[in-house]
Amino acid sequence: MRVLVAEDERDLNAIIVKRLSDEDYAVDSVYDGKTALEYLGAAAYDIALLDVMMPVLDGFEVLRRYRDSGGKTPVLFLTARDSIDDRVLGLDTGADDYLVKPFSFQELLARMRVLLRRSHSSSAPAILSAGDLILDPASHKVVRGGRPIDLSSKEFSMLEYLMRNRGVVLSRESIREHTWSWDYDGESNIVDVYIRYLRKKIDDGSDEKLIQTVRGTGYMIKGETE
């Protein structure tokens, strides 16, 4: 899952990024509203955490412009402004939730999970399938042919992305951007490495190989007619 954190308090920004990264989210972070709006327009995020009081553009204006441009990413406001009027303004502007500082990180995670479930349930089937491969985003369970498959968080995130786009060829860059943050500076072949991990766990021992390589382009999960 890919998250944008827009928070101008740098210490708090760093703490949120560290905690989310520890939970295996791919996180991009910015410190002002203008940059937040640019990031939202440049990448497909699963959720965005926006501070209200940011320089250049405040969170309300960022969200207003983003929604006016057709942006659908769920947005959770993080703010010290706790008046009813501020909450109503945030929700009316298009926010999906509103969390007042200081907050418990466990509550932040719980609210993010609710928004992610709501977003996925409204845009895609609750259970994803390809042949005899079944993936349940809510419970993080994967089964093939009745056999449970144990995946790491990164493996699960990559497989879910492939299955939500079943039958569509996804470039390595697209997969990397969805699974890792923009500032990832590790192995350049990280997508290929994780595809090998997935193939070993999902396709080894099965007559039908579901994870397909499209030479020179990327990878895909076989569709119904493939």
Buried (B, 14 or more C-beta within 10 A) or exposed (E): BBBBBBBBBEEBBEEBBEBBEEBBBBBBBBBBBBBBBEBBEEBEBBBBBBBBBBEBBBBBBBBBBBBEEEBEBBBBBBBEBEEEEBBEBBEEBBBBBBBBBEEEEEEBBEBBEBBBEEBBEEEEEEEBBBBEBBBBBEEEBBBBEEEEBEBEEBBBBBBBBBBBBBEEEBEBEBBBBBBBBBEEEEEEEBBEEBBEBBBEBBBEEBEEEBBBBEEEEBBBBBEEEE
